[in-house]
Amino acid sequence: MSHVFPRHTKATLPTVANGRGVYLYDQNGKQYFDGSGGAAVSCLGHGDADVTNAIKAQLDQVAFAHTSFFTSDPAEQLADKLIKHAPEGIDRVYLVSGGSEAMEAALKLARQYFVEIGQPQRRHVIARRQSYHGNTLGALATGGNEWRRAPFAPLLVETTHIAPCFEYRGKLEDEATFDYGQRVANELEAEILRLGEDSVIAFVTEPVVGATAGAVPPVEGYFKRVREICDQYGVLLILDEVMCGMGRTGTLFASEQDDVRPDIVAVAKGLGAGYQPIGAMMCTAQIYAAIEGGSGFFQHGHTYVGHPTACAAAFAVLTKLTDGGLVDACATLGAELQDGLMQAFGQHPNVGDIRGRGLFRGIEIVEDRDSKRPFAPDRAIHKALKRETFEAGLICYPMGGTIDGKQGDHILLAPPFIMDRHHIDEIITKLQTAMARVL
Ligand code: PMP
C-alpha cells in the first residue's frame, strides 16, 4: 500500500533506486537509459558531482532565507548569468520553482505592465492550439491541450487559440513552406483585430512545441512575422522555453535560432536539470521600468521565490551548460540522432514524421503514412509504446496529442547532453524492439 498521490503507487511502478550518468536504476537493479530526462529535465544526466557539491556547499551556508528580507549570492549570480546569455533586450529575472509558476508569473507581469502604463482595457491572451504552458489555472487556460483543459473549463480565464506552426500537419500540399508560416502567423493579426486592436495583452507560444506535439520547430520566417504583428499592435510576445530552452535545441534559448526577440521568456526544466525545482521568468528593461516607475512592485510572489539552494544548483547547471561546451555537443549529437532515426525509421510504414532540433526529437506515429491518418484513440498506441520502451530499458516520452480535433501519437526524445555517440545506437535498438512489439 502506498500513500503517494495520485498514481505513483508501488503496485504499478518500480521504485527508482539511483541514477548515474545517462542511466537510472530501479530497486531490482534494472538499468534504464534516460532518453527523455523525464520530460526534458535531466540535461546533465544523473549524479553530476559539480551540481551536487554546489547544493551541499549552499546547504552548509544557508538553505533558505525569504526574499522579502534577503537576497542571496546564488540568486544574484544565477540572475547575472542568465541575463548575460539571454536573448537581446531581456534584462530582469524572476526566480520561481518550476515551469507553471514561471508562466503564471509571465501572464501576471504582462497584465500588470498594461495596468501600469495606463492601458487597463487590454485583457485578452492569444495562444496556440496544441500547446502546453503548465497546469496551474492561468497557465492551463493559456495552453491549447483540450483534454487537460476540459474538466476545469469553467475555472479558466478566457484565452483564444490560433493555429500552431506545424508543417507536417498544417501545410497544404501545394503551399510553399515559407508561405505556410506566413499564413499561420497572420492568424495572429486576424485574431487581434477580431478581439479589438488595443485589447490584447500577449501572444504566448513555445518556440519549439514540446509535449503536446513532439518537438515541432517553426518554419522559417514564422517568428519574424509574429514579432512584426506584436510590434504593430503593441502586444507582448511571451515565449515559453520551459521545455525547449536551456540548450535542449542546440542553442541556450531555442528562439535564438529564429532570430526573434521576446518581451518575456520563461525557462525551467533544464535550468535545475532535476537537481532542484526551479524556473525563471525574464523580461525586458522596459517592462520592468514600467512596474518600478509605477506601483513599484510586481504584485505576485511565492514563498520559495529565489530559493538559495535551488539557485545554487541552477547556477552550477548553467555554468556547465554555458562554459563547458555542452550546448554545442547537444547540437552535434542531435543532428546525429536525427540521422540515425531517419536511417532506422525513415521508411517505417507507421512513422509519419521525424523532427526536432538538437537533442529534442519527435517521432510521429501514424496508421497510414500516405494519408497521415493517426491510429484510432482506442488503440492507445502511445501508452503501449511507453510500456514497451520502458520494458526494453529506455525511458522516452510517448504522448497522445490532439491534432486539431483528431487523436495522434508521438514519441518525444530528450536525452542528456552528456551522452556519447554510441548511446544513439542504444536508443535506436531499444526503440526498434519496442516498436516491433507494438506496431
Ligand atoms: N511549459 C511547457 C512548454 C512545458 O513543457 C511545461 C511542462 N511540461 C510547463 C510549461 C510546466 O512546467 P512545470 O511542469 O515545471 O510546472
Boltz pocket constraint, residues with backbone or C-beta under 6 A from the ligand:
constraints:
  - pocket:
      binder: B
      contacts: [[A, 39], [A, 97], [A, 98], [A, 99], [A, 100], [A, 101], [A, 103], [A, 132], [A, 133], [A, 134], [A, 135], [A, 206], [A, 210], [A, 211], [A, 240], [A, 241], [A, 242], [A, 243], [A, 244], [A, 268], [A, 269]]
      max_distance: 6.0
